[in-house]
Amino acid sequence: MVYETSYETSYDIGLKLFSPDPNRGRWDKPTDYIFACFGLALKLDVFLASYWMFYGMGILGILTYFLYMAIFLVPIMVIHSFMGQFSSSGFISAFRLSPFFKGMGYVSAFSSIFMLIYYSIYAAVPLLFIINSFRPTLPWSCEGVKSWHNGNATCKNELVLEDYYEAPYYRLKVLHVPSVRYFQNHFENIQENALSYQDFVLSWHFVGLFAIIWAVIAFIFYKFSETAKFGKLIRYMVIVALVLLLVCFVRYLFLPGAINGLNTFLSPKLINLTMGLSSTFIMVIHAFGAGWGSVIALSSFNGFKTNIMSYSWIISFGQIFIYIMFGLVSCMLEWPYIELSESYDYSIADSRWLIYLSSASVLTTMAWPNLWIFIYYSMLLLAALIVMTTQIFTVLQSLFDEFEILRVRKQLVTFGLIGGIAVCSLYFCTNRGKILVLVLGLDASFSSSLLHLLLIFVVLWIYGRERFQRDMEFMLGQPFASWKVFTLRFIAPIFLVICLIDITFLYGVKYTYSTVVVVVMPILAIPGYGLYHLYQCTGTIRERFKRTCRPTDWYPVETEHRQQYEEALDNSDMTQQLCEVTEEVN
C-alpha cells in the first residue's frame, strides 16, 4: 500500500496552476453565511410548483421535513460546505478535488444563470401589486375590475368573478379570481393549460417592471459588491423578509376560516401523504440554491476553522422553518377558495399561483387592504431580490476564482453579466414565457437531485472516505465520526435515487419540451469536460483517468493553514491514522 505524502499540483499533469484570488474577501460576521443560506430557501417557484401536492398532508407532512433534514439536508450541506470552506473557492474551482468532474461546476453556473433569466417574473409580480396598492381603489377589487375587464363576467364578491362558458350543448359556470385575471390582463392569447404556439405577445407593462428590478440589482452590486458589504446587506434583507413573514402569519390567523386551514396540518389525510412526501423532498433539494452549488461558493467566504457541522444544523432548521411558515400561510390563504368551491360546486381553476396571484384577492377582503397588500408583496419582492442577488454573487465569484483574467475586469464582468441576463429575461414578458416558468423549476428538480447524487460519488468514493474524513478533521480540529461518513456514503444516496424516480414519474412524462435545455444538455457537459481533460493528459487511458480523478492543487489557500496541511500529510503518524489511502481511485 502506497501512502500519499503530499498533494499533487496541476503542473504535474501539464495544466496551469490554480491561483487563489487574494481580494475575494470574507464575511463581515460568521453568521452572514447562515443568513445567506437562509435566503436560498426563499426561492418560492419550486414551492408553488409543488404546493398542489403539499397541501393537505397534515402534521405528518411537516414531520417529513425533519426526517429529510436528518438523513439528507444536513449531510449534503456538510459536503457542500466542506468543499467551499476547505478550498476557499467557488463551485468551479472547488472541483480541484477531482478535476475530471469539474464540469459539475460549469453546470452549476449554467443552471444559476438560466434560473436568473426566468426568475425575474417572481420579482416583477410582487412589484406590480406593490405599485397598485397605492391606488385608492384596488384594480382587482369589485369596483376596480370595471376599469379594465371588458368581458361579461360579474363580480360576485372580492374573491370571485362569475362567468359562463358557452358550448354547443351546454352552458358551464366558471369562477375566476380577480387578482389572477388582473395579472393575465397584461398578456394576450394565453392558453391556461398548455404552451401557446401562437405569435409572441410582449407585455410592455412587464418590460417596465423587469427594467426596474434589474436596475435595483445593478445598484446593489454597484454599492455592495465587496463580500463584507454584500453579506451585511443580505443579512438585513433576510431578517426584514422573515419579520414581515411572521407579521403576515399572525395577521392571517384572523382571516375567516384561517383556523380551518391550519387544521389541515393537525388532521392528516393519508390519501395525500404519499404525494406530499414527494413534494417536500423536492423543496428540500433546492435548499442549496437554484444553481445547486451556491452553498459551496457561500461557504468559501468562511474562516478556515468555522464549525460547519453546527452551522449546517442551524441552516437546515432555519430553512425548514421558512418552508413550514410559507406552507401555513398558504393554507390560510387557500381556505376561502376551498369554501367557495364547495358552496358553488365548482373548482376555481385560476388560483394555482396562490402565493403570488390569488392571495391579493384574499387580502382585499381585510381591513386596510392596501397596507396589507403592500406588506405582503414587499416580503415577496425582498425574497426574490435575495435569491437573485445571491445567485449572481456566487456565479461571479466562482468565475473570478476560476479565471484569473476576469479579476482585473470585475466591474465590467459584473454589469455585463447582469445586463445580458436582463436582456434574455425579456422572453418571460411574453405569453409563451409566462407559461413556461413553472415547468423550468420542475425540470431543474431532476438535475439538482442527479448532481447531488454525483457529488456524493465524487467526494466519498472518488476522492475517498479516508481523505474526506482526514480533511474534515484537519479543518475542524476535532474528530469526524465514521458513522457520519457512512450516512453520507449509503443513506443519503438511497433517498436521492428515490427522489429521482419520483420526479421522473411525476413530471418526466408530462413535461418534456424544456428537458433538453435544463437537464440533458447540462448533464452531458459533465462527461464532456471529463473527456476533454483526459485528452489534455498523457499516458494510457487508464493512467489518464486515474490522474484526472486525483486531487490537484487541493490545499487551504492561507499560508499558515497550507503549511500545517503539508506537514500533516508528511507526518507518518498522522498518515497512518488518518491518511491511509492508496493512489488508486477509491
N, C-alpha and C positions, 0 to 999 in steps of 0.2 A: 504494500500500500504506500502510495506516494503522498506526502503531506505538502500542502501549499505553504510557501514561506513568504510570499508577497503577492500583491495584486498584479495583474497583467495590465499593460498600457496599450493604448491604441497604436502607438509607434511600433510595437512588436508585430502587429498584423498589417502594417503598411497604411494605417489611417491617420488622420490628423488628430493630435492630442486634444482632449477636452480642455477648454479654457474657461474657468469659472468667471462669472460676472462680479467684479468687486463692488459694483454700485447698485446691486439688486435690493439691498436694504433688509430690515427686519420689522416685525410688528412692533408698534409702539408699546403695547401691553400684550402679554401672553394670551389673555382672554380674547383678543381680536381674532385669533384663529378660530376660537369657539363660535363667536358671533358670525364670522364669515361662513362657517359651515352650517350654522342655523339658517342663514339666508338661502342656502341651497334648497332647503325644504319648502321654500316659498314658490317653487316652480309649480304652479297650480294647474297647468294644462293637463298633466297626467292625472291629477285628482279629478278633474272634470270628466276626462275620458273614462275613468274607472268608477265614477260615482254611481252609475246605474246598477253596478254590482255591489258597491259598498253599502248602499242604503238598505236598512232592514236586517243587518246581520245580528244585531243585538249585542249584549255585553261581551259575548264570546268573540265577536268580531274585533273588539278593542283588545282583548287579550292576545289575539294573534299578532298584533303589532309587537308586543313584548316578547313573544316567542321568536319571531323573526329577528328581533333585535339581538337576542342572546346567541342564536345559532348562526346568524348571517351578518347583520349590520355591524355589530362591534368587531367581529373578527376581520371582516373585509376592510373596515375603517382602519384597523391596526396596520394591515398590509399597505394600504394607500399612504397612510401617514409615515410609515417606515421608509418607503421609497423616497418620498419627498424630503423628509427631515434628514435622513442619513446622507443623501446626495446633495442637498441644498440646491435643487434644480427642478424645473418644471416637468410636465408629464412626457416630454420628448426625450430630453437628456437623461432623465432618471432611468431609462432603459439601457444605460451603460451596464446595468446589472446583467443583461443578456441581450447583446446588440442585435442578434438575429430577429428579435421581436420588437425592435424599435418602431416598426410600422404601427404598432398599437398606439404609440404616442401621436403619430400623424393622424390616425383615425380619430383620436380624441379631439385634436384640433379641428378637423373637418366637421365632426359632429357638433362641436360648440358653435362654430361659425354658422353652420346650417340652422341650428336652433335659433340663433340670434336673428336670422333673416325672417323667420316666420313668427317669432315671439313678440315682435313689435305690436301685433294686434292686441295682445294681452295687456299692454300698457296704454294703447290708444283707446280701447273701450272704456276703461275707468276714467280716462281724461275726458271722453265725450260726455259722460254722465256728470262729472265734476263741473264742467263748463255750464251745462244746462241746469245744474242745481241752483245757480244764481238767478234763474228766471223766476218771476213771481208765480207764474203758472207752469208747472212741470209739463213738458211736452207729452209724456206718456200717461198723464192723468186723464180722467174722462173729459174734462174741459179742454185740456191741451191737445188731445187726439184730433179734435175737429180741425186744427190748424194745418195738419199735414196728411191725414188719412182721407183718401178720396173714394174708398170702397163703400160697400153697402153695410159693413159691419156696424153694429150698435154697441156702445159701451155699457155693459150690464152693471159693472162696478169697477173699482180701480184695478181689479185683478183680471178681468175678462173682457175681451172683445168678442161678441157673438156674431157669427157669420154663417152663411149657408152655402153648401156646395151643390150645384145643380148637375145631376147626372141624367141620362136618358130615361131611367125608370125609377129613380128615387131622388129624394132631397135630403141631404145629410147636414145636420147641425155641426158646426166646427167652432171650437173655442180657441182663442188666441190670447197671448199675454201682451198687453200694450207696450211694455218696455222692449220686449223682443221684436215686436213689429216696428217699433221706432228705430231700432238698430238696423233691421233689414230694409227699412225705407231708404237707407243711404246707399243701397245697392239695387241693381235691377236684374231681371232674368235669373234669379237664384232658384235652383231646384233644391228642395229641402233634404231629400234623402239620397242624392247621388251627385256626382260631379256634373256641372253644367258644361256641355260641349258646344254651347253657343259662343258667339263672339265675346271677347273680353269686354267687360264693362268696368270702367275705372270710377271709383268713388273719390271725388275731389275733396270731400269733407275729410275722409280718412288720410288722404295725401297730406293735408294740412296738419292733422293730428300726428302723423308719423314724423313730419318735419319738426314739430315741437319736441317730441320725445327724443329724437336723435340730437337735436340742438342741446337739450338738457344733458344728455350723456356726454356729448363733446365738451360741454362746460365742466362737467365733473372731472374728466381726465385732463382738462387744461389746468384746473386748480388743485387736484388731488392725485396726481399721477405717482407721487412718491409713495412707497409702501407704507410708511408710518402714517402719513396723512390719509391714505386710502383706507387703511384698516380702521382708523378712528372714525371716518365718515360712515363706513359700513356698520360699525358698532352702534352708532347713534340711530342710523336708519332702521336697523333691525329692532332695536329697543322701542322706537316710536311705533313701528308697524305692529309689534306684539302687544303693546299697550292699547293701541286702537282696536286690535282684535279682541282683547279682553273686555274693553268698554262695549263693543258691539254685542259680544256674547251676553253680558249682563243685561243690557237693554232689551235684547231679543227674547229674554226669558219672559217678558211681559206681553209678548205678542199673543193674540188669540190662538189657542191650540199649540203654543210652543212646547208646553209640558208634554202634550201627547206625542209631539215629535221626538222629544228626548226619551220618552218611554220605549221607543223602538230599540234603544240600546239596553234597556232593562228587561225587555221581553224578547229573548232570542227567537228568531224564526229559522228553524233548522233547514227549511226548504231553500233559504237564501244563503245559508252559511258557506256552502261549497263555493259558490260564485264569489262570495266575499273574501274567502281565503286567498283566492287568486288575485283579486283587485288590491288587497292590502299589500301583498308581496310586490306587485307591480309598482306601487307607490314607494315602497321601501328601497327598491333597487335604484331609484332615481335620487336617493339621498346623497349621491356622490357627484352630483352636477349633471347638467344636460350633456356635457361632453364626456362624461364618465370619469375623466381623470382630474377633475377640478380639485379634489381633496389632496392629490399628490402635489399640485402646484401650491395650494394654500399652506400645506404643512411645511413646504420648503423654506418658509419665512420664520419658522420656529427656531428657538435656540436648540443647539445640538442635543442637549441633555433633557429637553422637555419630556415630561412623562406622558407619552401618547396613549398609554393604557388607560389612565384615569380620564384623560381628555376624550378618548373615544367613547367611554360610557356616558360622560356628560353630554357630548354632542348627540349621541343616539337618543338619550332620554329627551333632550330638547326638541329634536326633530320629530319624535313620536308624539310629543305634546302638541306640536304645531299641526300635525296631521289629524289628531283627535279633535282639536279645537275647531278646525275647519269642518270636520265631519259633523260635529254637534251644531255648529252654526247652520250648516246646510240642511240638517234635519229640521231645524226650527223654521227656516225659510221655505222649505218644501211643503210643510204641513198644510198651509192654506190652499195650495193647489190640489193636494190629495183630497181634502174635504170638498172642494168644488167639483172635482171629477166624480166623486161619489154622489153628490147631490144632482149633478147633471146627467149622470150615467154615460159620460163621455170622458175620454182622457184628454188632457191638454197637451197637444203634440209639440208645442214650441217652447217648453220650459226646460230644455236639456242643458243649456248654458246657465244653470241655476245660479252659480256664484256671481257670474258677470252680468247676466242679462235679466233673468226673471226676478232676481232679488230687488231690482229697482221698483217694480210694481208693488211688491210687498211692503217696501219701505214707504211708499206713497200713502199707505193706509195709516201710518203712525202720526202722532202729533209732531209738529216741527219736521215735516218730511224733508225739506230742503237741507236742514242741518244734518240729519242722519244719513242722507244720501251723500253729502259731502264727506262726512267722517268715514263712512264705509268704503267709498270708492277711493278716497285718499289712501286708505290702508292697502287696497288692491294695487293702486298705482305705485306706492312705495315698494310693495312686494315685487312687482315686475321690474322696477328700476334696480333693485338689489340684485335680482337674478341676472339681469343683462349686464350690469357693470362688473359684477364678479366674474362672469364668464369671459368678458373682454379682457379683464385684468389677467386672468390665468392664461388665456391664449397668448397675449402679448408677452408676458414674462417667460412662457415656455419657448416662444420664438427667439427671444433675446438670449436665453440660456443656450439654445442650440446653435444659433447663427451669430457668430461674433460680429460679422459685418453690419448687422442691423442695430447694434448697440450705439453706434455713433449717429444713427438717424432715428432715434427713438420717437421724437415728436412727429416726424414725417410718417413713420410706420404706423404710429398710433392713430393719427387722424386719417391716414389713407385707409386703414382697416375699417374705421368707423364710417367713413364716407362710402366705401364700397358696400358694406353691409346695408347701409341706409338706402342706397340706390336699389340694391337687389330686393329689399323688403317691400318695395312698391308693388311687386307682384301680388302681395297679400292685401292690397287695396282693391283688388278686382273680385268679380263674382266667383271665379274659379278658386282663387287663393283663399277666400274666406271659408270655403267648404273644405279645402284640403288641410286646414290647420290641425284638426283633431286627429286625422289619420296619421300625420307625421309623428305626433307624440306617441301613438301606439306602436308604430313601426320601430321607433327608437328604443322601446322597451326590450325588444328582442335582441338588438345589437348590444345594448348595455348588459343584459344577462350573459350573453356569449363572451363579452370582453371580461367580465368579472370571472367567469369560469376559466378563461385562458390565462388571466393574471395569476390565479392560484396555481395553475400548472407551471407557469414560468418561475414564480418566486419559490414555491415549495417543492417543486420537482426538478426543474432545470437548474436553477440557482442552487437549490438543495436545502433541506430542512436543517442540516447542521450549520451551514453557512448563515442561513437566516437567523437561527437561534443564537449563533455566536455574535452576529452583528447587533441583534436586539439587546443582548446582554451588555455588549460594549457600549452601545449608545445610551441605554437607560441606567447602566451602572447597577443592575440588580438582576437576579435570576429570572429566566423566562421559562415557565413550566412546560414540560414536554406535552402535557395533556392539551395545552393551548395550541401547540403545533399540530397535534392530532386532529383537533377540531377544525383547524384551517385546512388540513390536507384531505379530510374524509367527510366530515359532517356538512360543512358549507357547500361543497360541490354537489352533494346529493340534492339539496334543496334548489340549487341553481338549475340542475337538469330538470327537476320537476317544473320549475318556473318556465323554462324554455318550452317544455311540452305544452304547458297551459297556454302560453302566449301563441304558440303555433296553432293550437286547436281553436282558441277563441278568436284570433284576429287574422291568422295567416291566410285562411280561405276567403274571408270576407273582404279584406283589403290587400291588394296585390300590386296596384299600379304605382305606388311610391316605394315599394320594397327594394327595387333595383338600386335606387339612389341612396336610400337611407341605410339599407342592410347589406345588399350583395356587393356593391362596389367598394364600400369602406372595408368590409371583411376581406375581400380579395387583395386589398392593399397590404395586408399583414404578411402573407406568404410572398407576395410580390417583392416587398422590400427585403425580406429574408433572402430570397434568391439573388437579388442584386448584391447584397452584402457577401453572399457566397462567391459570386463572380469576382469580387474585388480581392479576395484572399488567394493564397497559393496553396498547393498541395493537392492531395486526393480529395474527393468529395467528402469522405468520412472525416479527414483531418480538418477540412474547411468548416464542416458543420460543428464539430467539437469546439473549434477555435472561436467561431462566431457566437456560440452559446455561452461561452465562459465570460465572466465579467471583465470589462476593460475600463481603466480609469475609475474604478469603483472604490472611492475613499471619501472621507469627510474633507470638505474644501478648506476648512480653517486649519492653519498651520499646526497649531497645538494639538488638535484632535487627530490630524493626519499623522503626525509623528507618533502619537500614542498608538494609533491603529497599526502602523508599520511595526512598531516594537511588539505589539501584541501578536501579530502574525508571525514574527520571528522568534517569539518566546516558545521554547519547546514544551514547557509545562502547559501553557495555555493551549498550544497547538494540540497536545494530546487530549486535553479535556474538552475543548470546545471546537477545534478546527480540524477534527479528524475526518477529512473529506478527500476524495480522490480527484484526480484530474479528469476522470470520466464524467460525463453528464449524468447527474443523479436521476 
